[in-house]
Amino acid sequence: EELQSILPSTGINLLDEEFQKIVTDTSRNENGMVELDDFVNALAKERSFPECNALPGVIKAIDKIKDKNVDYEDLNTCLQNFGIYLSKPEFKKITELTEAGETKKVNFKEFIDTMMSNTECFSEKLVLPDAIETLDDLRKETMSVSDLWNTLSSLNSNLKKDEFLAALELVTVDDNMEVDLKDFLMKMKESPHFQKSKGK
């Protein structure tokens, strides 16, 4: 747990399942502590950092948010898909301040607002609350290429322009420079990049 909490401060953000997989592949000493050199080597094999693909994560997170709500059990994974990594104490504190209804769903925007006001490092610089408003745009039938880029990049700052442009090649862009959103999201989920990310 100590190792997992330190990684984000070094710029290395891993999903819980990625971290667990790497730790499983890492040798430990007699005290049960992870050998750091082995961990770094396993980490390098698991992830090619210059080629990390942010878009599949955004698409998966969007899929989890239904009518601005997300299942409580999917909440942390959803945050990580957006590039937000909270320590376990931070996540526990914020979930305690956020009411989950009888359906065990949490209003995602309310959770983000609570996180913003109760987590010091996010209090000023996080743009996600504005991005949450744009999720409604992703329920439209079509969206201009520029608006789609602005929306997706605001949802995950790790998204690279060339990654987005490569995704656009999978769909038809009409004369008005708009794309069919349903088609775009579907093609993204069917792409090898997405399937590879999903399998991690």
ChimeraX commands (.cxc) that place a marker at each C-alpha (Angstrom):
marker #1 position 0.00,0.00,0.00 radius 0.5
marker #1 position 2.87,2.39,0.77 radius 0.5
marker #1 position 4.39,1.75,-2.66 radius 0.5
marker #1 position 1.03,2.25,-4.38 radius 0.5
marker #1 position 0.50,5.59,-2.62 radius 0.5
marker #1 position 3.97,6.86,-3.58 radius 0.5
marker #1 position 3.75,6.09,-7.31 radius 0.5
marker #1 position 1.38,8.96,-8.30 radius 0.5
marker #1 position 3.81,11.51,-6.81 radius 0.5
marker #1 position 6.47,10.20,-9.20 radius 0.5
marker #1 position 4.18,10.65,-12.19 radius 0.5
marker #1 position 3.35,6.93,-12.47 radius 0.5
marker #1 position -0.38,6.32,-12.36 radius 0.5
marker #1 position -1.57,2.71,-12.39 radius 0.5
marker #1 position -5.02,1.19,-12.23 radius 0.5
marker #1 position -5.51,-1.03,-9.18 radius 0.5
marker #1 position -5.55,-4.15,-11.34 radius 0.5
marker #1 position -2.33,-3.08,-13.11 radius 0.5
marker #1 position -0.60,-2.50,-9.79 radius 0.5
marker #1 position -1.73,-5.87,-8.41 radius 0.5
marker #1 position -0.54,-7.68,-11.55 radius 0.5
marker #1 position 2.90,-6.05,-11.37 radius 0.5
marker #1 position 3.25,-6.75,-7.64 radius 0.5
marker #1 position 2.32,-10.39,-8.28 radius 0.5
marker #1 position 5.14,-10.59,-10.83 radius 0.5
marker #1 position 7.65,-9.00,-8.43 radius 0.5
marker #1 position 9.87,-10.89,-5.99 radius 0.5
marker #1 position 9.82,-10.05,-2.27 radius 0.5
marker #1 position 12.39,-10.26,0.50 radius 0.5
marker #1 position 12.08,-12.28,3.71 radius 0.5
marker #1 position 10.02,-9.49,5.31 radius 0.5
marker #1 position 7.48,-9.59,2.52 radius 0.5
marker #1 position 8.67,-6.25,1.14 radius 0.5
marker #1 position 8.70,-5.72,-2.62 radius 0.5
marker #1 position 12.12,-5.60,-4.27 radius 0.5
marker #1 position 12.07,-2.16,-5.89 radius 0.5
marker #1 position 14.41,-3.03,-8.78 radius 0.5
marker #1 position 12.24,-6.01,-9.71 radius 0.5
marker #1 position 9.11,-3.89,-9.41 radius 0.5
marker #1 position 10.50,-1.23,-11.78 radius 0.5
marker #1 position 11.53,-3.91,-14.28 radius 0.5
marker #1 position 8.07,-5.53,-14.13 radius 0.5
marker #1 position 6.52,-2.08,-14.48 radius 0.5
marker #1 position 8.56,-1.34,-17.60 radius 0.5
marker #1 position 7.44,-4.63,-19.17 radius 0.5
marker #1 position 3.78,-4.03,-18.32 radius 0.5
marker #1 position 3.64,-0.48,-19.65 radius 0.5
marker #1 position 5.31,1.37,-22.48 radius 0.5
marker #1 position 4.96,4.85,-21.02 radius 0.5
marker #1 position 5.43,6.94,-24.20 radius 0.5
marker #1 position 2.67,4.92,-25.83 radius 0.5
marker #1 position 0.18,4.85,-22.95 radius 0.5
marker #1 position -3.25,5.09,-24.47 radius 0.5
marker #1 position -5.58,7.41,-22.56 radius 0.5
marker #1 position -8.57,7.33,-24.89 radius 0.5
marker #1 position -9.77,3.79,-24.08 radius 0.5
marker #1 position -9.86,4.76,-20.42 radius 0.5
marker #1 position -12.03,7.78,-21.16 radius 0.5
marker #1 position -14.38,5.66,-23.27 radius 0.5
marker #1 position -14.68,3.04,-20.51 radius 0.5
marker #1 position -15.39,5.74,-17.93 radius 0.5
marker #1 position -18.09,7.31,-20.11 radius 0.5
marker #1 position -19.70,3.89,-20.43 radius 0.5
marker #1 position -19.87,3.60,-16.64 radius 0.5
marker #1 position -21.67,6.93,-16.18 radius 0.5
marker #1 position -25.39,6.54,-16.80 radius 0.5
marker #1 position -27.60,9.64,-16.37 radius 0.5
marker #1 position -24.75,11.31,-14.45 radius 0.5
marker #1 position -24.65,8.42,-11.96 radius 0.5
marker #1 position -22.08,5.68,-11.53 radius 0.5
marker #1 position -22.29,2.43,-9.57 radius 0.5
marker #1 position -20.51,2.79,-6.22 radius 0.5
marker #1 position -18.34,-0.27,-6.92 radius 0.5
marker #1 position -17.18,1.24,-10.25 radius 0.5
marker #1 position -16.44,4.68,-8.84 radius 0.5
marker #1 position -12.71,4.38,-8.16 radius 0.5
marker #1 position -12.04,2.62,-11.46 radius 0.5
marker #1 position -14.01,5.33,-13.24 radius 0.5
marker #1 position -11.87,8.03,-11.61 radius 0.5
marker #1 position -8.69,6.22,-12.62 radius 0.5
marker #1 position -9.94,5.96,-16.20 radius 0.5
marker #1 position -10.19,9.75,-16.17 radius 0.5
marker #1 position -6.61,9.96,-14.91 radius 0.5
marker #1 position -7.51,10.73,-11.27 radius 0.5
marker #1 position -5.71,8.65,-8.67 radius 0.5
marker #1 position -6.78,9.06,-5.05 radius 0.5
marker #1 position -5.04,7.40,-2.12 radius 0.5
marker #1 position -7.21,4.91,-0.24 radius 0.5
marker #1 position -7.68,7.29,2.73 radius 0.5
marker #1 position -8.68,10.13,0.36 radius 0.5
marker #1 position -11.14,7.94,-1.52 radius 0.5
marker #1 position -12.64,6.62,1.73 radius 0.5
marker #1 position -13.01,10.14,3.14 radius 0.5
marker #1 position -14.77,11.48,0.04 radius 0.5
marker #1 position -17.10,8.49,-0.35 radius 0.5
marker #1 position -18.14,8.94,3.29 radius 0.5
marker #1 position -19.10,12.53,2.45 radius 0.5
marker #1 position -21.00,11.51,-0.69 radius 0.5
marker #1 position -24.41,9.92,-0.37 radius 0.5
marker #1 position -25.09,6.78,-2.36 radius 0.5
marker #1 position -28.79,6.24,-2.97 radius 0.5
marker #1 position -30.72,3.04,-2.41 radius 0.5
marker #1 position -29.61,1.94,-5.88 radius 0.5
marker #1 position -25.96,2.10,-4.71 radius 0.5
marker #1 position -25.26,4.74,-7.34 radius 0.5
marker #1 position -23.35,7.98,-6.82 radius 0.5
marker #1 position -23.92,11.25,-8.68 radius 0.5
marker #1 position -20.54,11.60,-10.35 radius 0.5
marker #1 position -20.55,15.40,-10.48 radius 0.5
marker #1 position -21.47,15.64,-6.79 radius 0.5
marker #1 position -18.62,13.27,-5.97 radius 0.5
marker #1 position -16.18,15.41,-7.98 radius 0.5
marker #1 position -17.43,18.59,-6.28 radius 0.5
marker #1 position -16.91,16.94,-2.88 radius 0.5
marker #1 position -13.45,15.78,-3.93 radius 0.5
marker #1 position -12.55,19.30,-5.09 radius 0.5
marker #1 position -13.50,20.88,-1.78 radius 0.5
marker #1 position -11.98,18.19,0.44 radius 0.5
marker #1 position -8.77,17.21,-1.35 radius 0.5
marker #1 position -6.12,19.91,-1.21 radius 0.5
marker #1 position -4.20,18.96,-4.35 radius 0.5
marker #1 position -7.37,19.21,-6.47 radius 0.5
marker #1 position -8.82,22.35,-4.91 radius 0.5
marker #1 position -7.64,24.76,-7.62 radius 0.5
marker #1 position -6.17,23.07,-10.65 radius 0.5
marker #1 position -8.58,20.27,-11.54 radius 0.5
marker #1 position -10.77,21.07,-14.54 radius 0.5
marker #1 position -12.89,17.94,-14.28 radius 0.5
marker #1 position -16.03,19.59,-12.84 radius 0.5
marker #1 position -16.40,21.58,-16.06 radius 0.5
marker #1 position -15.70,18.43,-18.03 radius 0.5
marker #1 position -18.48,16.58,-16.23 radius 0.5
marker #1 position -20.92,19.11,-17.65 radius 0.5
marker #1 position -19.73,18.13,-21.11 radius 0.5
marker #1 position -20.79,14.52,-20.56 radius 0.5
marker #1 position -24.25,15.65,-21.63 radius 0.5
marker #1 position -22.72,16.54,-24.98 radius 0.5
marker #1 position -21.69,12.92,-25.36 radius 0.5
marker #1 position -25.36,11.95,-25.37 radius 0.5
marker #1 position -25.93,13.88,-28.60 radius 0.5
marker #1 position -26.11,12.10,-31.94 radius 0.5
marker #1 position -23.31,14.10,-33.55 radius 0.5
marker #1 position -20.52,16.41,-32.44 radius 0.5
marker #1 position -17.97,18.54,-34.27 radius 0.5
marker #1 position -14.42,17.19,-34.33 radius 0.5
marker #1 position -13.10,20.19,-32.38 radius 0.5
marker #1 position -15.80,19.90,-29.69 radius 0.5
marker #1 position -15.17,16.16,-29.40 radius 0.5
marker #1 position -11.45,16.76,-28.90 radius 0.5
marker #1 position -12.10,19.48,-26.31 radius 0.5
marker #1 position -14.54,17.25,-24.45 radius 0.5
marker #1 position -12.39,14.11,-24.38 radius 0.5
marker #1 position -9.15,15.96,-23.58 radius 0.5
marker #1 position -10.85,17.78,-20.71 radius 0.5
marker #1 position -12.01,14.42,-19.35 radius 0.5
marker #1 position -8.46,13.08,-19.43 radius 0.5
marker #1 position -5.46,15.40,-19.73 radius 0.5
marker #1 position -3.25,12.45,-20.73 radius 0.5
marker #1 position -5.05,12.13,-24.06 radius 0.5
marker #1 position -2.69,12.87,-26.94 radius 0.5
marker #1 position -3.77,14.64,-30.13 radius 0.5
marker #1 position -2.26,11.98,-32.41 radius 0.5
marker #1 position -4.13,9.27,-30.50 radius 0.5
marker #1 position -7.38,11.17,-31.03 radius 0.5
marker #1 position -6.66,11.71,-34.74 radius 0.5
marker #1 position -5.92,8.00,-35.17 radius 0.5
marker #1 position -9.30,7.21,-33.60 radius 0.5
marker #1 position -11.01,9.62,-36.00 radius 0.5
marker #1 position -9.71,7.58,-38.93 radius 0.5
marker #1 position -12.00,4.75,-37.80 radius 0.5
marker #1 position -15.17,6.78,-38.44 radius 0.5
marker #1 position -16.71,9.00,-41.09 radius 0.5
marker #1 position -16.31,12.77,-40.69 radius 0.5
marker #1 position -19.08,14.54,-42.62 radius 0.5
marker #1 position -18.89,17.76,-44.66 radius 0.5
marker #1 position -19.66,19.80,-41.52 radius 0.5
marker #1 position -16.64,18.25,-39.76 radius 0.5
marker #1 position -18.95,16.33,-37.42 radius 0.5
marker #1 position -18.88,12.69,-36.38 radius 0.5
marker #1 position -21.60,10.29,-35.27 radius 0.5
marker #1 position -20.88,9.91,-31.55 radius 0.5
marker #1 position -22.46,6.49,-31.17 radius 0.5
marker #1 position -20.41,5.22,-34.10 radius 0.5
marker #1 position -17.23,6.83,-32.75 radius 0.5
marker #1 position -17.59,5.27,-29.29 radius 0.5
marker #1 position -18.52,1.89,-30.76 radius 0.5
marker #1 position -15.55,1.88,-33.16 radius 0.5
marker #1 position -13.23,2.88,-30.33 radius 0.5
marker #1 position -14.41,-0.03,-28.18 radius 0.5
marker #1 position -13.87,-2.41,-31.11 radius 0.5
marker #1 position -10.36,-1.13,-31.87 radius 0.5
marker #1 position -7.31,-3.28,-31.00 radius 0.5
marker #1 position -5.97,-0.45,-28.79 radius 0.5
marker #1 position -9.11,-0.50,-26.68 radius 0.5
marker #1 position -9.26,-4.28,-26.45 radius 0.5
marker #1 position -5.60,-4.38,-25.37 radius 0.5
marker #1 position -6.23,-1.76,-22.71 radius 0.5
marker #1 position -9.39,-3.51,-21.53 radius 0.5
marker #1 position -7.52,-6.77,-21.12 radius 0.5
marker #1 position -4.96,-5.29,-18.74 radius 0.5
marker link #1:1,2 radius 0.2
marker link #1:2,3 radius 0.2
marker link #1:3,4 radius 0.2
marker link #1:4,5 radius 0.2
marker link #1:5,6 radius 0.2
marker link #1:6,7 radius 0.2
marker link #1:7,8 radius 0.2
marker link #1:8,9 radius 0.2
marker link #1:9,10 radius 0.2
marker link #1:10,11 radius 0.2
marker link #1:11,12 radius 0.2
marker link #1:12,13 radius 0.2
marker link #1:13,14 radius 0.2
marker link #1:14,15 radius 0.2
marker link #1:15,16 radius 0.2
marker link #1:16,17 radius 0.2
marker link #1:17,18 radius 0.2
marker link #1:18,19 radius 0.2
marker link #1:19,20 radius 0.2
marker link #1:20,21 radius 0.2
marker link #1:21,22 radius 0.2
marker link #1:22,23 radius 0.2
marker link #1:23,24 radius 0.2
marker link #1:24,25 radius 0.2
marker link #1:25,26 radius 0.2
marker link #1:26,27 radius 0.2
marker link #1:27,28 radius 0.2
marker link #1:28,29 radius 0.2
marker link #1:29,30 radius 0.2
marker link #1:30,31 radius 0.2
marker link #1:31,32 radius 0.2
marker link #1:32,33 radius 0.2
marker link #1:33,34 radius 0.2
marker link #1:34,35 radius 0.2
marker link #1:35,36 radius 0.2
marker link #1:36,37 radius 0.2
marker link #1:37,38 radius 0.2
marker link #1:38,39 radius 0.2
marker link #1:39,40 radius 0.2
marker link #1:40,41 radius 0.2
marker link #1:41,42 radius 0.2
marker link #1:42,43 radius 0.2
marker link #1:43,44 radius 0.2
marker link #1:44,45 radius 0.2
marker link #1:45,46 radius 0.2
marker link #1:46,47 radius 0.2
marker link #1:47,48 radius 0.2
marker link #1:48,49 radius 0.2
marker link #1:49,50 radius 0.2
marker link #1:50,51 radius 0.2
marker link #1:51,52 radius 0.2
marker link #1:52,53 radius 0.2
marker link #1:53,54 radius 0.2
marker link #1:54,55 radius 0.2
marker link #1:55,56 radius 0.2
marker link #1:56,57 radius 0.2
marker link #1:57,58 radius 0.2
marker link #1:58,59 radius 0.2
marker link #1:59,60 radius 0.2
marker link #1:60,61 radius 0.2
marker link #1:61,62 radius 0.2
marker link #1:62,63 radius 0.2
marker link #1:63,64 radius 0.2
marker link #1:64,65 radius 0.2
marker link #1:65,66 radius 0.2
marker link #1:66,67 radius 0.2
marker link #1:67,68 radius 0.2
marker link #1:68,69 radius 0.2
marker link #1:69,70 radius 0.2
marker link #1:70,71 radius 0.2
marker link #1:71,72 radius 0.2
marker link #1:72,73 radius 0.2
marker link #1:73,74 radius 0.2
marker link #1:74,75 radius 0.2
marker link #1:75,76 radius 0.2
marker link #1:76,77 radius 0.2
marker link #1:77,78 radius 0.2
marker link #1:78,79 radius 0.2
marker link #1:79,80 radius 0.2
marker link #1:80,81 radius 0.2
marker link #1:81,82 radius 0.2
marker link #1:82,83 radius 0.2
marker link #1:83,84 radius 0.2
marker link #1:84,85 radius 0.2
marker link #1:85,86 radius 0.2
marker link #1:86,87 radius 0.2
marker link #1:87,88 radius 0.2
marker link #1:88,89 radius 0.2
marker link #1:89,90 radius 0.2
marker link #1:90,91 radius 0.2
marker link #1:91,92 radius 0.2
marker link #1:92,93 radius 0.2
marker link #1:93,94 radius 0.2
marker link #1:94,95 radius 0.2
marker link #1:95,96 radius 0.2
marker link #1:96,97 radius 0.2
marker link #1:97,98 radius 0.2
marker link #1:98,99 radius 0.2
marker link #1:99,100 radius 0.2
marker link #1:100,101 radius 0.2
marker link #1:101,102 radius 0.2
marker link #1:102,103 radius 0.2
marker link #1:103,104 radius 0.2
marker link #1:104,105 radius 0.2
marker link #1:105,106 radius 0.2
marker link #1:106,107 radius 0.2
marker link #1:107,108 radius 0.2
marker link #1:108,109 radius 0.2
marker link #1:109,110 radius 0.2
marker link #1:110,111 radius 0.2
marker link #1:111,112 radius 0.2
marker link #1:112,113 radius 0.2
marker link #1:113,114 radius 0.2
marker link #1:114,115 radius 0.2
marker link #1:115,116 radius 0.2
marker link #1:116,117 radius 0.2
marker link #1:117,118 radius 0.2
marker link #1:118,119 radius 0.2
marker link #1:119,120 radius 0.2
marker link #1:120,121 radius 0.2
marker link #1:121,122 radius 0.2
marker link #1:122,123 radius 0.2
marker link #1:123,124 radius 0.2
marker link #1:124,125 radius 0.2
marker link #1:125,126 radius 0.2
marker link #1:126,127 radius 0.2
marker link #1:127,128 radius 0.2
marker link #1:128,129 radius 0.2
marker link #1:129,130 radius 0.2
marker link #1:130,131 radius 0.2
marker link #1:131,132 radius 0.2
marker link #1:132,133 radius 0.2
marker link #1:133,134 radius 0.2
marker link #1:134,135 radius 0.2
marker link #1:135,136 radius 0.2
marker link #1:136,137 radius 0.2
marker link #1:137,138 radius 0.2
marker link #1:138,139 radius 0.2
marker link #1:139,140 radius 0.2
marker link #1:140,141 radius 0.2
marker link #1:141,142 radius 0.2
marker link #1:142,143 radius 0.2
marker link #1:143,144 radius 0.2
marker link #1:144,145 radius 0.2
marker link #1:145,146 radius 0.2
marker link #1:146,147 radius 0.2
marker link #1:147,148 radius 0.2
marker link #1:148,149 radius 0.2
marker link #1:149,150 radius 0.2
marker link #1:150,151 radius 0.2
marker link #1:151,152 radius 0.2
marker link #1:152,153 radius 0.2
marker link #1:153,154 radius 0.2
marker link #1:154,155 radius 0.2
marker link #1:155,156 radius 0.2
marker link #1:156,157 radius 0.2
marker link #1:157,158 radius 0.2
marker link #1:158,159 radius 0.2
marker link #1:159,160 radius 0.2
marker link #1:160,161 radius 0.2
marker link #1:161,162 radius 0.2
marker link #1:162,163 radius 0.2
marker link #1:163,164 radius 0.2
marker link #1:164,165 radius 0.2
marker link #1:165,166 radius 0.2
marker link #1:166,167 radius 0.2
marker link #1:167,168 radius 0.2
marker link #1:168,169 radius 0.2
marker link #1:169,170 radius 0.2
marker link #1:170,171 radius 0.2
marker link #1:171,172 radius 0.2
marker link #1:172,173 radius 0.2
marker link #1:173,174 radius 0.2
marker link #1:174,175 radius 0.2
marker link #1:175,176 radius 0.2
marker link #1:176,177 radius 0.2
marker link #1:177,178 radius 0.2
marker link #1:178,179 radius 0.2
marker link #1:179,180 radius 0.2
marker link #1:180,181 radius 0.2
marker link #1:181,182 radius 0.2
marker link #1:182,183 radius 0.2
marker link #1:183,184 radius 0.2
marker link #1:184,185 radius 0.2
marker link #1:185,186 radius 0.2
marker link #1:186,187 radius 0.2
marker link #1:187,188 radius 0.2
marker link #1:188,189 radius 0.2
marker link #1:189,190 radius 0.2
marker link #1:190,191 radius 0.2
marker link #1:191,192 radius 0.2
marker link #1:192,193 radius 0.2
marker link #1:193,194 radius 0.2
marker link #1:194,195 radius 0.2
marker link #1:195,196 radius 0.2
marker link #1:196,197 radius 0.2
marker link #1:197,198 radius 0.2
marker link #1:198,199 radius 0.2
marker link #1:199,200 radius 0.2
view
